[in-house]
Amino acid sequence: MSIYDTLNEQQREAVFHTEGPLLILAGAGSGKTRVLTHRIAYLMEEKGVNPWNIFAITFTNKAAGEMRERVDKLVSFGSESVWVSTFHSACVRILRRHIDRLGYENNFTIYDGDDQKTLMKAICKKLNIDTKAYKETALLSAISSAKDQMLTPDAYEEQAEGNYGKKNIARVYREYESQLRGSNALDFDDLLLKTVQLFETQPDVLEYYQERFRYIMVDEYQDTNTVQFRFISLLAARYQNLCVVGDDDQSIYKFRGANIRNILNFEEEFQDARVIKLEQNYRSTGNILDAANAVIRNNRGRKDKTLWTDNGEGERILYRQFYNAYEEAEFIAEDIQSQVRQGMLYQDSAVLYRTNAQSRLFEEKFVASNIPYKIVGGINFYARREIKDLLAYLKTIDNGRDDLAVRRIINVPKRGIGLTTINRVQESADARGIGFYGALQGTDLIPNIGRAAAKLDSFVALIEYFKSRADQESISELMEEILEMTAYIETLEAEDEEGAEARIQNIDELLSKIVSYEEACEEAGEKPGLSGFLEEVALVADIDSLDENQDYVVLMTLHSAKGLEFPHVYLAGLEDGLFPSSMSTDNPEDLEEERRLCYVGITRAQKRLTVSCASQRMIRGEIRFNPVSRFLKEIPSELVETEKKLFEKEQRSAPAPSAKEQARRAFHQQPFQSSSIAKGAKQFAVTKEKGLDYTVGDRVSHVKFGQGTVKVITEGGRDYEVTVEFDTAGVRKMFAGFAKLKKL
């Protein structure tokens, strides 16, 4: 039996079509990675293509690793010669060989987000930029956007003609680029941009890579931006054997520069392109897919496709509405524990939400419930202070022109080198047109440096010693020597005895990472290098730290979840104003992207999907009352199961509400297209018209929080808001109708 017999008809068609441009529209869970890996195997084993001529591009190290592993299993010989890489890793590899053609040294440093912020802060100070009017993050975002559009500082300034604000940004952009070049450094956007510039200005380099990569495959094509599109177009221009795989319904990274037009207009950009749709889903149940199809069908800017499966209908989607976000988090924690008691693992569940801020309540509830969890999107390991310090030492040893790295460690651990001295060194460097470290190497030429010269000379001598050792010992041995000679760990212990242990554990983990890198290089027959290690660290993404073999619940934003799948997904906070976000509701294009984000969230679930919302939620210190998300209303009611007991109230006679109040309630209590679910939600038992049977100062009891004292009663728009100080649960605010408080 052939390995291709395991593919469905559309998958085989995509694998066997090898010549010319090909667009594979791959719906969520349709086996696109399987198609790509089998296509690579088919090219090598059936078409006789040299593996050297095949290039597969992905967006994350995790995806690249999985693809590499699958190709190795499918192909018995030669698979190691296939380039399987992320965009950024591929560009670094090319630039390490050829960036000297653009006036850089090949041992350039890659600046991460924190490095960029530090540099921008210094630039704003130097140029007297008002950071209240021009936020540093906004300036970096504008520069990143310019680079995505392949605009140089000159081109950006031309476009800014007559716009004072953009003129200022152009000035900052120019200085930013000057500082990067002076430090022999690139940011992440530069990795793509400089590679494209290299191809456009060095025809022989472009020709070499066009000949090398005769067959190109691009995964997650819907996430490509303008400069990535240009990179791919240049490489594929000679042979046109470009296969792109993507799903326009999962294009959710517009804020990062992703251009959905790249996939929607593929047939226009590449003449005679073949289009193949993969619509059979192997991940989810029928009900989950029907819900996803119903939601995404409301978007206009998309290519038509409908997911289907042979997995059966499965469970209906569970819908839960809560009084507030605390109760939502508490329910999810309790439900996970219940599932675990029934035999599920913690790792089978994931909680997805729209914003990072929503994770706090889940963390608190999970800690209280002793539920192991991991947040994807928290503080990156390599962004921690102690790790950045030690990496700055390695960067300085590898590339002395990296001013940011040098300035970070010049007084770490403390050497008595103050800010005044550092500023004098920088002024001298600027005046002489050299780098910060270059100025340190000639302290006798720095005006008014005084007795600080000896301390600076000592620091330079230490770095030069480390540089000499870098050629003689391994990276792990060099790091051990840095720790010993700087007494870094001893300094940590002296500064903060309580926090030192955690920081030292992080340092131990860094050493383990270095050793793992060295072992991986040896297994691949390559020599471990300092530049190579720093490059690997710089390109690591937060999602790469997700260990699917560890038994913990994953908490993450919907943006981080793309590409992943879980048996049980909790999609939390489905309220208009939160999801979709309030900033998107007035812009049709932004709203469609929010809907695609919802589609991504729904299709992460394999067997069970729980969607939830809260009637009120604390956002930026204010209690907000948001209606149920419009995306929930787009899900057919027959696909949804509602737990009615959460809505049921005591049966009490009450005056009939006004027509306006009835309409308002109908809107809040009908989250789906049909009104059948809304019928199960009963009206508030206690209303303003009837009044309350308790008042401020009375003792009351709550079914969950126990006994307490009423502190405040406020008349709200639809009910009384009651503040109660409970004996054991603390102060709680709640609507009287929901609370069902009983006077003692």
WOJOFEN-V773667 format. One record per residue. N is the residue number from 1. SS is DSSP state (H for helix, E for strand, - for the rest). PHI is phi as a letter, one per 30 degrees, with the letter a starting at -180 (NA if undefined). D_LAST is the distance of its C-alpha to the last C-alpha in Angstrom with 2 decimals. Layout:
<<N;SS;PHI;D_LAST> <N;SS;PHI;D_LAST>>
This chain:
<<1;-;NA;76.16> <2;-;d;75.95> <3;H;d;72.89> <4;H;d;72.93> <5;H;d;72.45> <6;H;d;68.79> <7;-;d;68.22> <8;-;d;67.42> <9;H;e;69.98> <10;H;d;68.66> <11;H;d;68.22> <12;H;d;71.81> <13;H;e;73.05> <14;H;d;71.45> <15;H;d;72.90> <16;H;d;76.41> <17;-;d;76.69> <18;-;c;77.98> <19;-;c;80.27> <20;-;i;79.27> <21;-;d;75.91> <22;E;b;73.02> <23;E;c;69.45> <24;E;c;67.06> <25;E;d;63.89> <26;E;c;61.57> <27;-;d;58.13> <28;-;e;55.20> <29;-;i;55.79> <30;-;c;59.27> <31;-;i;61.13> <32;H;d;62.75> <33;H;d;63.24> <34;H;d;64.91> <35;H;d;67.23> <36;H;d;68.15> <37;H;d;68.93> <38;H;d;70.96> <39;H;d;72.76> <40;H;d;73.79> <41;H;d;75.04> <42;H;d;76.91> <43;H;e;78.61> <44;H;d;79.83> <45;H;d;80.76> <46;-;c;81.89> <47;-;c;83.07> <48;-;i;84.53> <49;-;d;82.77> <50;-;d;83.01> <51;H;e;79.51> <52;H;e;80.56> <53;H;c;80.47> <54;E;c;76.85> <55;E;b;73.94> <56;E;c;70.29> <57;E;c;67.77> <58;E;b;63.99> <59;-;c;61.22> <60;-;b;59.59> <61;H;d;61.00> <62;H;d;58.74> <63;H;d;60.27> <64;H;d;63.76> <65;H;d;63.30> <66;H;d;62.15> <67;H;d;65.08> <68;H;e;67.54> <69;H;d;66.34> <70;H;d;66.69> <71;H;d;70.14> <72;H;e;71.33> <73;H;d;70.33> <74;H;d;72.07> <75;-;c;75.25> <76;-;d;77.32> <77;-;b;79.50> <78;-;j;79.39> <79;H;d;75.71> <80;H;d;75.49> <81;H;d;77.74> <82;-;d;75.31> <83;E;d;73.40> <84;E;c;69.68> <85;E;a;67.88> <86;E;d;65.31> <87;H;e;66.69> <88;H;d;66.22> <89;H;d;67.68> <90;H;d;70.69> <91;H;d;71.34> <92;H;d;71.10> <93;H;d;73.63> <94;H;d;75.99> <95;H;d;75.59> <96;H;e;76.22> <97;H;d;79.68> <98;H;b;80.56> <99;H;d;78.52> <100;H;d;81.47> <101;H;d;83.05> <102;H;c;80.45> <103;-;j;81.12> <104;-;c;78.34> <105;-;d;78.78> <106;-;d;77.78> <107;-;c;75.38> <108;-;d;72.97> <109;E;c;69.35> <110;E;c;66.42> <111;-;d;63.74> <112;-;d;60.12> <113;H;e;57.36> <114;H;d;56.73> <115;H;d;60.49> <116;H;d;60.70> <117;H;d;57.93> <118;H;d;59.68> <119;H;d;62.97> <120;H;d;61.56> <121;H;d;60.02> <122;H;d;63.48> <123;H;d;65.16> <124;H;d;62.89> <125;H;d;63.68> <126;H;d;67.38> <127;-;c;67.56> <128;-;h;65.29> <129;-;d;62.88> <130;-;d;59.81> <131;-;d;57.01> <132;-;d;54.52> <133;-;d;56.62> <134;-;b;57.70> <135;-;d;55.09> <136;H;d;56.78> <137;H;d;54.95> <138;H;d;56.01> <139;H;d;59.60> <140;H;d;59.60> <141;H;d;58.18> <142;H;d;60.94> <143;H;d;63.58> <144;H;d;62.27> <145;H;d;62.38> <146;H;d;65.93> <147;H;d;67.02> <148;H;d;65.52> <149;-;c;67.72> <150;-;i;70.63> <151;-;c;71.00> <152;-;d;72.83> <153;H;e;72.16> <154;H;d;75.29> <155;H;d;74.20> <156;H;d;70.71> <157;H;d;72.28> <158;H;d;74.51> <159;H;d;71.54> <160;-;d;69.82> <161;-;e;72.65> <162;-;i;71.31> <163;-;c;67.73> <164;H;d;67.06> <165;H;d;63.85> <166;H;d;65.60> <167;H;d;68.59> <168;H;d;66.44> <169;H;d;65.04> <170;H;d;68.64> <171;H;d;69.56> <172;H;d;66.73> <173;H;e;67.66> <174;H;d;71.26> <175;H;d;70.36> <176;H;e;67.88> <177;H;d;70.68> <178;H;d;73.11> <179;H;d;70.80> <180;H;d;70.20> <181;H;d;73.93> <182;H;d;74.66> <183;-;c;72.27> <184;-;h;73.74> <185;E;b;70.26> <186;E;b;68.74> <187;-;c;65.21> <188;H;d;63.90> <189;H;d;65.11> <190;H;d;68.56> <191;H;e;68.93> <192;H;d;69.26> <193;H;d;70.91> <194;H;d;73.58> <195;H;d;74.42> <196;H;d;74.96> <197;H;d;77.06> <198;H;d;79.03> <199;H;d;79.75> <200;H;d;80.71> <201;H;c;83.05> <202;-;b;84.50> <203;H;e;86.03> <204;H;d;87.27> <205;H;d;83.79> <206;H;d;82.35> <207;H;d;85.23> <208;H;d;84.67> <209;H;d;81.04> <210;H;d;81.86> <211;H;d;84.43> <212;H;d;82.10> <213;-;c;79.14> <214;-;d;80.76> <215;E;b;77.68> <216;E;c;74.36> <217;E;b;70.92> <218;E;b;67.80> <219;-;c;64.28> <220;-;h;61.27> <221;H;d;63.76> <222;H;d;61.12> <223;H;c;59.93> <224;-;d;63.34> <225;-;c;63.94> <226;H;d;67.18> <227;H;d;68.82> <228;H;d;67.98> <229;H;d;69.52> <230;H;d;72.61> <231;H;e;72.84> <232;H;d;72.76> <233;H;d;75.17> <234;H;d;77.73> <235;H;d;77.66> <236;H;d;78.00> <237;-;e;80.58> <238;-;d;83.63> <239;-;c;82.76> <240;-;i;79.83> <241;-;d;78.37> <242;E;c;74.80> <243;E;c;71.95> <244;E;c;68.51> <245;E;b;65.32> <246;E;a;62.14> <247;-;b;59.50> <248;H;d;59.05> <249;H;d;55.59> <250;H;c;54.58> <251;-;d;55.98> <252;-;b;53.03> <253;-;c;54.71> <254;H;e;55.96> <255;H;d;54.39> <256;H;c;56.76> <257;-;j;59.73> <258;-;e;59.86> <259;-;c;61.96> <260;-;d;61.11> <261;H;d;64.48> <262;H;e;66.23> <263;H;d;65.16> <264;H;d;65.14> <265;-;c;68.70> <266;H;e;70.15> <267;H;d;72.70> <268;H;d;73.93> <269;H;d;74.40> <270;-;b;76.07> <271;-;d;78.56> <272;-;i;78.95> <273;-;d;75.58> <274;E;c;74.34> <275;E;b;70.69> <276;E;b;69.00> <277;E;c;65.40> <278;E;c;63.33> <279;-;c;60.55> <280;E;d;59.84> <281;-;c;56.71> <282;-;c;56.56> <283;-;c;53.12> <284;-;c;50.41> <285;-;d;49.49> <286;H;d;50.41> <287;H;d;46.97> <288;H;d;46.57> <289;H;d;50.06> <290;H;d;49.55> <291;H;d;46.52> <292;H;d;48.57> <293;H;d;51.51> <294;H;d;49.41> <295;H;d;48.00> <296;H;d;51.30> <297;-;d;53.24> <298;-;d;51.77> <299;-;d;53.89> <300;-;c;57.33> <301;-;d;59.06> <302;-;a;59.51> <303;-;c;62.00> <304;-;d;61.08> <305;-;a;60.05> <306;-;b;57.58> <307;-;d;56.22> <308;E;b;56.40> <309;-;a;56.08> <310;-;c;57.12> <311;-;d;53.91> <312;-;i;52.23> <313;-;d;49.22> <314;-;i;46.61> <315;-;d;42.83> <316;-;d;41.38> <317;E;d;39.88> <318;E;d;36.17> <319;E;c;34.22> <320;E;b;30.73> <321;E;c;28.78> <322;E;b;25.79> <323;E;d;23.36> <324;E;b;25.10> <325;H;d;27.85> <326;H;d;25.66> <327;H;d;24.41> <328;H;d;28.04> <329;H;d;29.34> <330;H;d;26.76> <331;H;d;27.68> <332;H;d;31.37> <333;H;d;31.06> <334;H;d;29.28> <335;H;d;31.83> <336;H;d;34.72> <337;H;d;33.55> <338;H;d;33.26> <339;H;d;36.77> <340;H;d;38.15> <341;H;d;36.84> <342;-;c;38.81> <343;-;j;41.97> <344;-;d;42.12> <345;-;c;43.05> <346;H;d;41.22> <347;H;d;44.37> <348;H;d;44.01> <349;E;c;41.21> <350;E;b;41.45> <351;E;c;38.94> <352;E;c;40.72> <353;E;b;39.60> <354;-;d;41.35> <355;-;b;41.07> <356;H;e;41.16> <357;H;d;38.11> <358;H;d;35.92> <359;H;d;36.77> <360;H;e;34.56> <361;H;d;31.24> <362;H;d;33.01> <363;H;e;34.54> <364;H;d;31.26> <365;H;d;29.71> <366;H;d;32.98> <367;H;d;33.24> <368;H;d;29.74> <369;-;c;30.63> <370;-;i;34.11> <371;-;c;35.87> <372;-;d;39.43> <373;E;b;40.32> <374;E;b;43.05> <375;E;c;42.97> <376;E;c;46.13> <377;-;j;46.70> <378;-;d;45.48> <379;-;d;47.86> <380;-;d;51.21> <381;H;e;52.66> <382;H;d;55.81> <383;H;c;53.94> <384;-;d;52.68> <385;H;e;54.33> <386;H;d;56.22> <387;H;d;57.48> <388;H;d;58.69> <389;H;d;60.45> <390;H;d;62.37> <391;H;d;63.17> <392;H;d;64.50> <393;H;d;66.93> <394;H;d;68.11> <395;H;d;68.45> <396;H;d;70.47> <397;H;d;72.74> <398;H;d;73.22> <399;-;b;73.56> <400;-;d;74.28> <401;-;d;74.16> <402;-;d;70.36> <403;H;e;69.54> <404;H;d;65.75> <405;H;d;65.97> <406;H;d;68.39> <407;H;d;66.35> <408;H;d;63.19> <409;H;c;64.78> <410;-;e;67.33> <411;-;b;65.02> <412;-;b;62.91> <413;-;d;62.85> <414;-;e;63.52> <415;-;b;67.26> <416;-;i;67.24> <417;-;c;68.00> <418;-;d;66.07> <419;H;d;65.33> <420;H;d;68.33> <421;H;d;70.66> <422;H;d;69.15> <423;H;d;69.59> <424;H;d;73.22> <425;H;d;73.90> <426;H;d;72.41> <427;H;d;74.45> <428;H;d;77.57> <429;H;d;76.86> <430;H;d;76.34> <431;H;d;79.51> <432;H;c;81.57> <433;-;i;80.06> <434;-;b;78.99> <435;-;d;75.80> <436;H;d;73.58> <437;H;d;74.83> <438;H;d;78.39> <439;H;d;78.01> <440;H;d;76.70> <441;-;d;79.90> <442;-;b;81.95> <443;H;d;80.16> <444;H;d;83.46> <445;H;c;83.33> <446;-;c;79.88> <447;-;d;80.29> <448;-;h;78.67> <449;-;d;77.16> <450;-;h;78.33> <451;-;d;77.15> <452;H;d;74.57> <453;H;e;77.51> <454;H;d;77.64> <455;H;d;73.99> <456;H;d;74.52> <457;H;d;77.69> <458;H;d;75.85> <459;H;d;73.19> <460;H;d;75.93> <461;H;d;77.79> <462;H;d;74.68> <463;H;d;74.17> <464;H;d;77.89> <465;H;d;77.76> <466;H;d;74.89> <467;H;d;76.88> <468;H;d;79.84> <469;H;d;77.71> <470;H;d;76.13> <471;-;d;79.45> <472;-;c;79.90> <473;-;b;76.60> <474;-;d;73.71> <475;H;d;70.64> <476;H;d;68.51> <477;H;d;71.08> <478;H;d;71.19> <479;H;d;67.40> <480;H;e;67.54> <481;H;d;70.25> <482;H;d;68.26> <483;H;d;65.31> <484;H;d;67.68> <485;H;d;69.82> <486;H;c;67.00> <487;-;h;64.76> <488;H;d;61.92> <489;H;d;59.62> <490;H;d;60.29> <491;H;d;59.39> <492;H;e;56.05> <493;H;d;55.24> <494;H;d;56.23> <495;H;d;54.17> <496;-;a;50.86> <497;H;d;50.56> <498;H;d;47.07> <499;H;d;47.92> <500;H;d;51.49> <501;H;d;50.82> <502;H;d;49.37> <503;H;d;52.25> <504;H;d;54.82> <505;H;d;53.42> <506;H;d;53.95> <507;H;d;57.50> <508;H;d;58.09> <509;H;d;56.92> <510;H;d;59.39> <511;H;d;62.17> <512;H;d;61.24> <513;H;d;61.43> <514;H;d;64.88> <515;H;d;66.15> <516;H;d;64.87> <517;H;d;66.71> <518;H;d;69.89> <519;H;d;69.73> <520;H;d;69.19> <521;H;d;72.23> <522;H;d;74.35> <523;H;d;73.42> <524;-;d;74.44> <525;-;i;77.68> <526;-;c;76.79> <527;-;d;76.97> <528;-;d;73.62> <529;-;b;73.78> <530;H;d;71.68> <531;H;d;71.75> <532;H;d;70.71> <533;H;d;67.73> <534;H;d;66.52> <535;H;d;67.02> <536;H;d;64.91> <537;H;d;62.09> <538;H;d;62.28> <539;-;c;62.07> <540;-;d;59.09> <541;-;c;56.14> <542;H;d;52.49> <543;H;d;52.35> <544;H;d;55.20> <545;H;d;52.89> <546;-;d;50.85> <547;-;c;51.71> <548;-;d;51.04> <549;-;c;51.65> <550;-;d;48.70> <551;-;c;45.48> <552;-;b;42.91> <553;E;d;40.90> <554;E;c;42.62> <555;E;c;40.85> <556;E;a;43.14> <557;E;d;43.73> <558;H;d;45.30> <559;H;d;48.54> <560;H;d;48.80> <561;H;d;48.17> <562;-;e;51.33> <563;-;j;53.71> <564;-;c;51.09> <565;-;b;49.48> <566;E;b;46.59> <567;E;e;45.54> <568;E;b;41.98> <569;E;c;41.23> <570;E;c;37.89> <571;E;c;38.62> <572;-;c;35.69> <573;-;i;34.88> <574;-;d;36.66> <575;E;b;35.80> <576;-;d;38.27> <577;E;j;38.82> <578;E;c;38.37> <579;-;a;40.46> <580;-;d;42.67> <581;E;d;42.57> <582;-;d;42.45> <583;-;d;45.97> <584;-;c;47.50> <585;-;d;46.31> <586;-;c;49.06> <587;-;c;51.90> <588;H;e;52.96> <589;H;d;54.63> <590;H;d;51.66> <591;H;d;49.33> <592;H;d;51.69> <593;H;d;51.57> <594;H;d;47.76> <595;H;d;48.12> <596;H;d;50.62> <597;H;d;48.11> <598;H;d;45.60> <599;H;e;48.43> <600;H;d;49.11> <601;H;d;45.49> <602;H;d;45.37> <603;-;d;48.72> <604;-;d;47.73> <605;E;d;45.84> <606;E;c;47.88> <607;E;c;45.68> <608;E;b;42.09> <609;E;b;40.69> <610;E;c;37.06> <611;E;c;36.48> <612;E;b;33.23> <613;E;a;31.86> <614;E;b;28.78> <615;E;d;27.46> <616;E;b;27.30> <617;E;b;29.17> <618;E;d;29.85> <619;E;b;33.61> <620;-;h;35.44> <621;-;i;32.35> <622;E;c;31.29> <623;E;d;28.72> <624;E;c;30.81> <625;-;c;30.07> <626;-;c;33.04> <627;-;d;34.03> <628;E;e;34.85> <629;-;e;38.28> <630;H;d;41.26> <631;H;d;42.66> <632;H;d;39.93> <633;H;d;40.86> <634;-;d;44.42> <635;-;d;43.55> <636;-;e;44.21> <637;H;d;41.11> <638;H;d;42.85> <639;H;c;42.95> <640;E;c;39.20> <641;E;c;36.35> <642;E;c;32.86> <643;-;d;29.75> <644;H;d;27.96> <645;H;d;24.60> <646;H;d;24.10> <647;-;c;24.39> <648;-;d;22.75> <649;-;b;19.73> <650;-;d;17.82> <651;-;d;20.22> <652;-;b;19.34> <653;-;d;21.98> <654;-;a;22.82> <655;-;e;25.91> <656;-;d;28.70> <657;-;d;29.00> <658;-;d;32.19> <659;H;d;35.22> <660;H;d;34.86> <661;H;d;31.25> <662;H;d;32.36> <663;H;d;35.21> <664;H;d;33.08> <665;H;d;30.68> <666;H;d;33.72> <667;H;d;35.16> <668;H;d;32.12> <669;H;c;31.48> <670;-;b;35.14> <671;-;d;36.30> <672;-;b;39.33> <673;-;d;42.36> <674;-;c;41.16> <675;-;c;38.19> <676;-;d;37.50> <677;-;d;34.90> <678;H;d;33.17> <679;H;d;32.66> <680;H;d;30.24> <681;-;c;28.00> <682;-;c;25.75> <683;-;d;24.60> <684;-;e;21.38> <685;-;d;18.71> <686;-;c;17.31> <687;-;b;20.24> <688;-;d;21.28> <689;-;d;22.73> <690;-;d;19.59> <691;-;i;17.22> <692;-;c;13.53> <693;-;c;10.58> <694;-;b;9.14> <695;-;b;11.60> <696;-;e;12.98> <697;-;j;11.42> <698;-;d;7.74> <699;E;d;5.58> <700;E;b;5.21> <701;E;b;6.82> <702;E;b;10.43> <703;-;d;12.79> <704;-;c;15.31> <705;-;c;14.23> <706;E;i;11.28> <707;E;c;8.62> <708;E;a;9.60> <709;E;c;9.97> <710;E;d;11.29> <711;E;c;14.94> <712;E;b;16.96> <713;E;b;16.98> <714;E;c;20.53> <715;E;d;22.20> <716;-;c;24.12> <717;-;d;27.02> <718;-;b;25.21> <719;-;a;21.47> <720;E;d;19.03> <721;E;c;19.09> <722;E;c;15.85> <723;E;c;16.25> <724;E;b;13.52> <725;E;c;14.45> <726;E;d;13.20> <727;-;d;13.82> <728;-;c;16.54> <729;-;c;17.44> <730;E;i;18.14> <731;E;d;17.99> <732;E;b;17.83> <733;E;c;18.79> <734;E;a;18.07> <735;E;d;18.49> <736;H;e;15.55> <737;H;d;17.51> <738;H;d;18.02> <739;H;d;14.68> <740;-;h;12.70> <741;-;d;9.41> <742;E;c;6.35> <743;E;d;3.81> <744;-;c;0.00>>
